[in-house]
Amino acid sequence: MSVVIVGGNECMERQYADLCKSYSCKVKVFTKTSGSMKGVGNPNLVVIFTGTVSHKMLRSLESEIKGRDITVARSRSGSMTALRTILEENFGKS
């Protein structure tokens, strides 16, 4: 399983990655706006923390995953609890 996290807090990137690894998931975290979202690949789940993601980054992501069979989960909060809840809903308990 693979997860892409877009948005969230930059200082929590490592914690996001560690939590996803506890669910046996490979993870990529994009907290800063980059030129494009070409490095997304083909994940099973995309988590978007809408409270901290820019419109430009969101548009780039949506155009990159458009037409693919990828589950998208959105959360206003970029907290560990919000991420844990999303992972449990999609992959079951760790």
Contact map, one row per residue, 1 for C-alpha under 8 A:
1110000000000000000000011100000000000000001100000000000000000000000000000000000000000000000000
1111000000000000000000001110000000000000001110000000000000000000000000000000000000000000000000
1111100000000000000100001111000000000000001111100000000000000000000000000000000000000000000000
0111110000000000000000000011110000000001001011100000000000000000000000000000000000000000000000
0011111100000000000000000011111000000000000001111000000000000000000000000000000000000000000000
0001111100000000000000000000111000000000000001111000100000000000000000000000000000000000000000
0000111110000000000000000000111100000000000000011111110000000000000000000000010000000000000000
0000111111011000000000000000001000000000000000001011100000000000000000000000111000000000000000
0000001111111000000000000000001000000000000000000001000000000000000000000000010000000000000000
0000000111111000000000000000001100000000000000000000000000000000000000000000000000000000000000
0000000011111100000000000000000000000000000000000000000000000000000000000000000000000000000000
0000000111111111000000000000000000000000000000000000000000000000000000000000000000000000000000
0000000111111111100000000000101000000000000000000000000000000000000000000000000000000000000000
0000000000111111110000000000000000000000000000000000000000000000000000000000000000000000000000
0000000000011111111000000000000000000000000000000000000000000000000000000000000100000000000000
0000000000011111111100000000100000000000000000000000000000000000000000000000000100100000000000
0000000000001111111110000011100000000000000000000000000000000000000000000000000000000000000000
0000000000000111111111000000000000000000000000000000000000000000000000000000000000000000000000
0000000000000011111111100000000000000000000000000000000000000000000000000000000000010000000000
0010000000000001111111111110000000000000000000000000000000000000000000000000000000000010000000
0000000000000000111111111110000000000000000000000000000000000000000000000000000000000000000000
0000000000000000011111111000000000000000000000000000000000000000000000000000000000000000000001
0000000000000000001111111000000000000000000000000000000000000000000000000000000000000010001011
1000000000000000000111111100000000000000000000000000000000000000000000000000000000000000000001
1110000000000000000111111110000000000000000000000000000000000000000000000000000000000000000000
1110000000000000000110011111000000000000000000000000000000000000000000000000000000000000000000
0111100000000000100110001111100000000000000000000000000000000000000000000000000000000000000000
0011100000000000100000000111110000000001000000000000000000000000000000000000000000000000000000
0001111000001001100000000011111000000000000000000000000000000000000000000000000000000000000000
0001111000000000000000000001111110000000000000000000000000000000000000000000000000000000000000
0000111111001000000000000000111110000000000000000000100000000000000000000000000000000000000000
0000001001000000000000000000011111000000000000000000000000000000000000000000000000000000000000
0000000000000000000000000000011111110000000000000000010110000000000000000000000000000000000000
0000000000000000000000000000000111111000000000000000000010000000000000000000000000000000000000
0000000000000000000000000000000011111000000000000000000000000000000000000000000000000000000000
0000000000000000000000000000000011111100000000000000000010011000000000000000000000000000000000
0000000000000000000000000000000001111111000000000000000010011001000000000000000000000000000000
0000000000000000000000000000000000011111100000000000000000000001000000000000000000000000000000
0000000000000000000000000000000000001111100000000000000000000000000000000000000000000000000000
0001000000000000000000000001000000001111111000000000000000000001000000000000000000000000000000
0000000000000000000000000000000000000111111000000000000000000000000000000000000000000000000000
0000000000000000000000000000000000000001111100000000000000000000000001000000000000000000000000
1111000000000000000000000000000000000001111111000000000000000000000001000000000000000000000000
1110000000000000000000000000000000000000011111000000000000000000000001100000000000000000000000
0111000000000000000000000000000000000000001111100000000000000000000001111000000000000000000000
0011110000000000000000000000000000000000001111110000000000000000000001111000000000000000000000
0011110000000000000000000000000000000000000011111000000000000000000000011110000000100100000000
0000111000000000000000000000000000000000000001111100100000000000000000011110000000000000000000
0000111100000000000000000000000000000000000000111111100000000000000000000111110000000000000000
0000001000000000000000000000000000000000000000011111100000000000000000000111100000000000000000
0000001100000000000000000000000000000000000000001111100000000000000000000011110000000000000000
0000001110000000000000000000000000000000000000001111110000000000000000000000010000000000000000
0000011100000000000000000000001000000000000000011111111011000000000000000000000000000000000000
0000001000000000000000000000000010000000000000000001111111000000000000000000000000000000000000
0000000000000000000000000000000000000000000000000000111111100000000000000000000000000000000000
0000000000000000000000000000000010000000000000000000011111110000000000000000000000000000000000
0000000000000000000000000000000011011000000000000000111111111000000000000000000000000000000000
0000000000000000000000000000000000000000000000000000111111111100000000000000000000000000000000
0000000000000000000000000000000000000000000000000000001111111110000000000000000000000000000000
0000000000000000000000000000000000011000000000000000000111111111000000000000000000000000000000
0000000000000000000000000000000000011000000000000000000011111111100000000000000000000000000000
0000000000000000000000000000000000000000000000000000000001111111110000000000000000000000000000
0000000000000000000000000000000000000000000000000000000000111111110000000000000000000000000000
0000000000000000000000000000000000001101000000000000000000011111110000000000000000000000000000
0000000000000000000000000000000000000000000000000000000000001111111101000000000000000000000000
0000000000000000000000000000000000000000000000000000000000000111111100000000000000000000000000
0000000000000000000000000000000000000000000000000000000000000000111110000000000000000000000000
0000000000000000000000000000000000000000000000000000000000000000111111000000000000000000000000
0000000000000000000000000000000000000000000000000000000000000000001111100000000000000000000000
0000000000000000000000000000000000000000011111000000000000000000100111110000000000000000000000
0000000000000000000000000000000000000000000111000000000000000000000011111000000000000000000000
0000000000000000000000000000000000000000000011110000000000000000000001111100000000000000000000
0000000000000000000000000000000000000000000011110000000000000000000000111110000000000100000000
0000000000000000000000000000000000000000000000111100000000000000000000011111000000000000000000
0000000000000000000000000000000000000000000000111110000000000000000000001111110001000000000000
0000000000000000000000000000000000000000000000001110000000000000000000000111110000000000000000
0000000100000000000000000000000000000000000000001110000000000000000000000011111001000000000000
0000001110000000000000000000000000000000000000001011000000000000000000000011111101100000000000
0000000100000000000000000000000000000000000000000000000000000000000000000000111111100000000000
0000000000000011000000000000000000000000000000000000000000000000000000000000011111110000000000
0000000000000000000000000000000000000000000000000000000000000000000000000000001111111000000000
0000000000000000000000000000000000000000000000000000000000000000000000000010111111111100000000
0000000000000001000000000000000000000000000000100000000000000000000000000000011111111110000000
0000000000000000001000000000000000000000000000000000000000000000000000000000000111111111000000
0000000000000000000000000000000000000000000000000000000000000000000000000000000011111111100000
0000000000000000000000000000000000000000000000100000000000000000000000001000000001111111110000
0000000000000000000100100000000000000000000000000000000000000000000000000000000000111111111110
0000000000000000000000000000000000000000000000000000000000000000000000000000000000011111111111
0000000000000000000000000000000000000000000000000000000000000000000000000000000000001111111100
0000000000000000000000000000000000000000000000000000000000000000000000000000000000000111111100
0000000000000000000000100000000000000000000000000000000000000000000000000000000000000011111110
0000000000000000000000000000000000000000000000000000000000000000000000000000000000000011111111
0000000000000000000000100000000000000000000000000000000000000000000000000000000000000011001111
0000000000000000000001110000000000000000000000000000000000000000000000000000000000000001000111
